[in-house]
Amino acid sequence: MTKEKSMTFESPAFAEDEILRQSPGLPKVISTSAGRATSDFLAQVEENKTELRKQLASHGALLFRKCGVKTTEDFHQLLSSLKIE
């Protein structure tokens, strides 16, 4: 059985020298499991768009890490999934 890869809505813990990255006014960090397919990530964004839009409104920006978005087309599809394009 394969373990389902998921997206987390909490910013990961940062090393002490990166503490400023957790300061108010900086983007909310959204991370995913490494190695997941871009299509899987985009499908999960679509499923969680309400929560992600709340995070966007609260933080002013979202920073996606390890999400597999590599092309301009992928990025535009991400924006479209969030209904912000």
ROZA-724784 format. One record per atom (N, C-alpha, C): residue number from 1; atom name; z, x, y. Coordinates in pm, 1 decimal, always signed. Each point is the difference from the previous one (the first is absolute). Layout:
BEGIN
R;num;atome;Z;X;Y
R;NUM;CA;Z;X;Y $
...
//
This chain:
BEGIN
R;num;atome;Z;X;Y
R;1;N;+0.0;+84.0;-117.1 $
R;1;CA;+0.0;-84.0;+117.1 $
R;1;C;+0.0;+88.9;+123.8 $
R;2;N;-86.9;-30.5;+97.0 $
R;2;CA;-4.7;+79.0;+122.6 $
R;2;C;+93.3;-59.5;+103.3 $
R;3;N;+60.5;+86.8;+74.5 $
R;3;CA;+90.1;-42.3;+106.1 $
R;3;C;-83.1;-40.1;+121.4 $
R;4;N;+27.8;-119.3;+54.2 $
R;4;CA;-74.8;-47.6;+116.0 $
R;4;C;+33.3;+84.2;+122.4 $
R;5;N;-102.6;+42.5;+69.5 $
R;5;CA;+17.0;+78.2;+122.8 $
R;5;C;+14.8;-97.9;+115.0 $
R;6;N;+90.2;+29.0;+90.2 $
R;6;CA;+22.7;-95.5;+107.1 $
R;6;C;+10.4;+66.9;+135.9 $
R;7;N;-4.1;-82.6;+99.9 $
R;7;CA;+11.4;+41.3;+138.1 $
R;7;C;+145.7;-19.2;+41.8 $
R;8;N;+51.7;+92.2;+79.1 $
R;8;CA;+134.7;-18.0;+51.3 $
R;8;C;-7.0;-24.6;+149.1 $
R;9;N;+89.8;-83.7;+47.8 $
R;9;CA;+1.2;-33.9;+141.0 $
R;9;C;+107.5;+75.5;+75.6 $
R;10;N;+72.6;+82.9;-66.3 $
R;10;CA;+103.8;+78.6;+65.0 $
R;10;C;-51.9;+140.2;+23.9 $
R;11;N;+33.9;+54.8;+112.7 $
R;11;CA;-39.5;+137.1;+28.8 $
R;11;C;+70.0;+92.5;-97.7 $
R;12;N;-69.7;+100.6;-51.3 $
R;12;CA;+63.8;+93.6;-91.7 $
R;12;C;+102.7;+85.8;+73.6 $
R;13;N;+91.0;+56.2;-75.7 $
R;13;CA;+99.2;+89.5;+59.8 $
R;13;C;-71.4;+125.6;+48.9 $
R;14;N;+36.9;+47.2;+116.9 $
R;14;CA;-59.9;+119.4;+56.2 $
R;14;C;+100.5;+113.8;-2.6 $
R;15;N;-49.6;+119.2;-3.6 $
R;15;CA;+86.1;+117.1;+13.2 $
R;15;C;+60.9;-2.1;+138.9 $
R;16;N;+115.0;+67.5;+15.9 $
R;16;CA;+69.6;-0.9;+128.6 $
R;16;C;-88.1;+45.1;+115.3 $
R;17;N;-91.4;+93.9;-24.3 $
R;17;CA;-85.6;+47.3;+108.4 $
R;17;C;-106.5;-102.2;+38.3 $
R;18;N;-8.1;-110.0;-72.3 $
R;18;CA;-95.5;-104.9;+31.2 $
R;18;C;+70.2;-125.1;+51.5 $
R;19;N;+125.3;+11.0;+39.5 $
R;19;CA;+77.2;-116.4;+39.6 $
R;19;C;-64.0;-78.5;+114.1 $
R;20;N;-72.0;+66.2;+89.1 $
R;20;CA;-63.4;-69.5;+110.7 $
R;20;C;-103.6;-101.1;-47.3 $
R;21;N;-54.1;+19.4;-118.2 $
R;21;CA;-101.1;-91.0;-52.4 $
R;21;C;+58.9;-136.0;-33.8 $
R;22;N;+132.8;-9.8;-6.8 $
R;22;CA;+65.1;-126.9;-29.8 $
R;22;C;+46.0;-70.1;+127.0 $
R;23;N;-28.3;+58.1;+113.7 $
R;23;CA;+46.6;-54.0;+127.0 $
R;23;C;-71.5;-129.7;+34.7 $
R;24;N;+70.7;-87.6;+73.5 $
R;24;CA;-65.7;-122.9;+46.4 $
R;24;C;-123.1;+33.8;+83.1 $
R;25;N;-101.0;-84.5;-11.5 $
R;25;CA;-122.3;+21.6;+75.5 $
R;25;C;-105.7;+77.0;-76.7 $
R;26;N;+36.4;+54.9;-114.5 $
R;26;CA;-98.0;+69.4;-83.2 $
R;26;C;-48.4;-94.2;-109.7 $
R;27;N;-116.7;+25.8;-57.7 $
R;27;CA;-55.8;-91.8;-99.8 $
R;27;C;+89.1;-16.3;-122.4 $
R;28;N;-8.7;-116.8;-59.6 $
R;28;CA;+63.9;-26.9;-128.8 $
R;28;C;-85.4;+68.7;-105.5 $
R;29;N;+62.2;+77.6;-87.7 $
R;29;CA;-72.6;+69.6;-106.1 $
R;29;C;-4.8;-90.1;-122.8 $
R;30;N;-120.2;-24.7;-48.4 $
R;30;CA;-21.9;-77.7;-121.1 $
R;30;C;-59.2;+95.6;-101.9 $
R;31;N;+65.4;+14.9;-114.7 $
R;31;CA;-50.5;+93.2;-100.3 $
R;31;C;-31.2;-73.5;-129.6 $
R;32;N;-88.7;+59.6;-76.3 $
R;32;CA;-37.3;-55.3;-129.9 $
R;32;C;+13.8;+108.5;-104.4 $
R;33;N;-10.2;-39.7;-123.3 $
R;33;CA;+3.1;+97.0;-108.4 $
R;33;C;-124.2;+86.6;+6.2 $
R;34;N;+18.5;+126.6;-20.2 $
R;34;CA;-113.9;+92.2;+1.5 $
R;34;C;-97.5;-34.7;-112.3 $
R;35;N;-127.1;+17.8;+26.9 $
R;35;CA;-101.0;-16.3;-103.3 $
R;35;C;-47.1;-141.9;-23.3 $
R;36;N;+41.9;-93.1;+82.6 $
R;36;CA;-45.0;-137.5;-23.2 $
R;36;C;-139.2;-20.3;+60.0 $
R;37;N;-72.6;-89.8;-57.7 $
R;37;CA;-135.5;-28.5;+46.2 $
R;37;C;+4.0;-70.9;+134.7 $
R;38;N;-97.7;+30.3;+84.2 $
R;38;CA;-7.9;-62.2;+131.7 $
R;38;C;-9.4;-151.7;-13.2 $
R;39;N;-77.0;-48.0;-96.2 $
R;39;CA;-15.3;-145.1;-17.5 $
R;39;C;+133.1;-65.6;-36.1 $
R;40;N;+82.3;+67.6;-80.3 $
R;40;CA;+132.5;-53.6;-34.0 $
R;40;C;+88.8;-6.1;+123.5 $
R;41;N;-4.0;+105.2;+81.0 $
R;41;CA;+78.4;+3.7;+122.4 $
R;41;C;-42.0;-112.1;+94.2 $
R;42;N;-130.2;-16.5;+20.7 $
R;42;CA;-48.8;-102.8;+91.6 $
R;42;C;+34.2;-140.1;-50.0 $
R;43;N;-1.6;-20.1;-130.4 $
R;43;CA;+39.8;-129.3;-56.6 $
R;43;C;+148.5;-26.1;+27.3 $
R;44;N;+81.5;+103.3;-11.0 $
R;44;CA;+142.0;-16.5;+27.1 $
R;44;C;+26.3;-24.9;+148.6 $
R;45;N;-77.0;+62.8;+86.6 $
R;45;CA;+10.8;-27.0;+144.1 $
R;45;C;-30.1;-147.1;+25.4 $
R;46;N;-105.6;-49.9;-62.2 $
R;46;CA;-36.3;-141.4;+16.3 $
R;46;C;+114.7;-90.6;-45.9 $
R;47;N;+61.8;+32.4;-111.5 $
R;47;CA;+111.5;-79.5;-52.9 $
R;47;C;+122.9;+5.5;+91.1 $
R;48;N;+18.8;+111.0;+71.0 $
R;48;CA;+119.4;+21.3;+82.3 $
R;48;C;-29.1;-1.5;+149.8 $
R;49;N;-113.3;-57.8;+39.2 $
R;49;CA;-40.9;+8.7;+140.2 $
R;49;C;+100.7;-63.1;+95.6 $
R;50;N;+68.2;-105.8;-39.3 $
R;50;CA;+98.3;-63.1;+88.5 $
R;50;C;+113.4;+96.4;+30.4 $
R;51;N;+54.5;+63.9;-102.4 $
R;51;CA;+108.2;+97.3;+19.2 $
R;51;C;-49.1;+120.5;+80.4 $
R;52;N;-119.6;+47.5;-30.7 $
R;52;CA;-53.8;+115.1;+72.2 $
R;52;C;-23.4;-32.7;+147.4 $
R;53;N;-46.1;-121.0;+28.7 $
R;53;CA;-20.0;-39.7;+140.1 $
R;53;C;+133.9;-10.2;+72.7 $
R;54;N;+105.0;-44.5;-69.6 $
R;54;CA;+135.0;-2.3;+59.5 $
R;54;C;+44.8;+142.4;+32.6 $
R;55;N;-24.0;+92.7;-93.5 $
R;55;CA;+35.6;+140.3;+22.1 $
R;55;C;-78.7;+56.7;+118.1 $
R;56;N;-127.2;-34.6;+8.9 $
R;56;CA;-84.1;+46.2;+110.2 $
R;56;C;+52.6;-51.9;+133.8 $
R;57;N;+35.9;-128.3;+4.6 $
R;57;CA;+52.2;-58.3;+123.8 $
R;57;C;+133.1;+63.8;+38.6 $
R;58;N;+81.6;+30.1;-98.6 $
R;58;CA;+132.0;+57.9;+25.6 $
R;58;C;-8.0;+145.5;+45.3 $
R;59;N;-87.7;+78.0;-61.3 $
R;59;CA;-5.9;+144.9;+25.7 $
R;59;C;-113.1;+41.8;+93.8 $
R;60;N;-96.7;-86.9;+19.8 $
R;60;CA;-110.5;+32.8;+88.8 $
R;60;C;-113.5;+75.3;-67.0 $
R;61;N;+26.8;+58.7;-116.0 $
R;61;CA;-103.2;+73.9;-74.4 $
R;61;C;+46.9;+19.1;-143.5 $
R;62;N;-95.8;+15.5;-89.4 $
R;62;CA;+28.7;+30.4;-139.9 $
R;62;C;-70.3;+129.8;-35.6 $
R;63;N;+68.2;+85.6;-71.8 $
R;63;CA;-58.1;+125.0;-48.2 $
R;63;C;-4.1;-8.8;-151.9 $
R;64;N;-121.4;-6.3;-55.6 $
R;64;CA;-17.2;-10.3;-144.3 $
R;64;C;-14.9;+139.3;-58.8 $
R;65;N;+77.2;+28.0;-104.8 $
R;65;CA;-7.0;+129.1;-69.2 $
R;65;C;-33.3;-21.5;-146.9 $
R;66;N;-80.4;+92.4;-52.7 $
R;66;CA;-37.2;-2.5;-142.4 $
R;66;C;-59.5;-134.3;-41.1 $
R;67;N;-78.9;-59.4;+87.7 $
R;67;CA;-53.2;-132.7;-28.9 $
R;67;C;-142.9;+1.8;-52.6 $
R;68;N;-64.9;+113.3;+0.4 $
R;68;CA;-134.5;+9.8;-55.0 $
R;68;C;-110.4;-39.6;+96.0 $
R;69;N;+33.0;-30.8;+124.2 $
R;69;CA;-102.6;-33.6;+99.6 $
R;69;C;-64.7;+130.0;+44.2 $
R;70;N;-127.4;+17.0;-36.8 $
R;70;CA;-67.4;+127.2;+25.6 $
R;70;C;-124.0;-12.2;+87.0 $
R;71;N;-54.8;-119.1;+8.9 $
R;71;CA;-123.6;-17.5;+76.0 $
R;71;C;+21.4;-97.7;+115.2 $
R;72;N;-93.6;-0.5;+92.0 $
R;72;CA;+4.2;-95.0;+110.6 $
R;72;C;-6.2;-142.4;-53.7 $
R;73;N;-80.5;-20.7;-101.2 $
R;73;CA;-12.2;-133.1;-61.5 $
R;73;C;+134.4;-45.1;-58.2 $
R;74;N;+70.1;+92.1;-69.9 $
R;74;CA;+133.6;-32.2;-53.5 $
R;74;C;+94.7;-40.3;+112.5 $
R;75;N;-4.2;+76.5;+109.6 $
R;75;CA;+88.3;-26.9;+112.6 $
R;75;C;-28.7;-136.4;+61.7 $
R;76;N;-128.4;-32.7;+17.3 $
R;76;CA;-36.1;-129.6;+55.6 $
R;76;C;+40.9;-113.2;-93.3 $
R;77;N;-8.2;+24.1;-130.1 $
R;77;CA;+43.7;-100.0;-96.6 $
R;77;C;+152.3;-19.9;+10.0 $
R;78;N;+73.7;+108.5;+22.2 $
R;78;CA;+144.9;-8.9;+20.7 $
R;78;C;+30.2;-85.7;+122.9 $
R;79;N;-68.9;+27.7;+111.4 $
R;79;CA;+20.8;-78.3;+121.8 $
R;79;C;-33.9;-147.9;-22.5 $
R;80;N;-107.4;-23.2;-71.4 $
R;80;CA;-40.7;-137.6;-28.3 $
R;80;C;+104.0;-69.7;-86.2 $
R;81;N;+56.3;+69.4;-97.4 $
R;81;CA;+103.5;-58.2;-85.9 $
R;81;C;+123.3;-39.1;+79.4 $
R;82;N;+29.1;+76.9;+105.3 $
R;82;CA;+114.9;-29.3;+85.2 $
R;82;C;-34.0;-99.9;+110.3 $
R;83;N;-127.2;-43.3;+6.1 $
R;83;CA;-48.0;-93.4;+100.7 $
R;83;C;+19.2;+53.3;+141.2 $
R;84;N;-28.1;+131.2;+18.5 $
R;84;CA;+11.8;+59.3;+133.5 $
R;84;C;-129.3;+67.4;+44.1 $
R;85;N;-108.3;-22.2;-70.6 $
R;85;CA;-126.3;+61.8;+37.2 $
R;85;C;-72.2;-84.7;+101.7 $
//
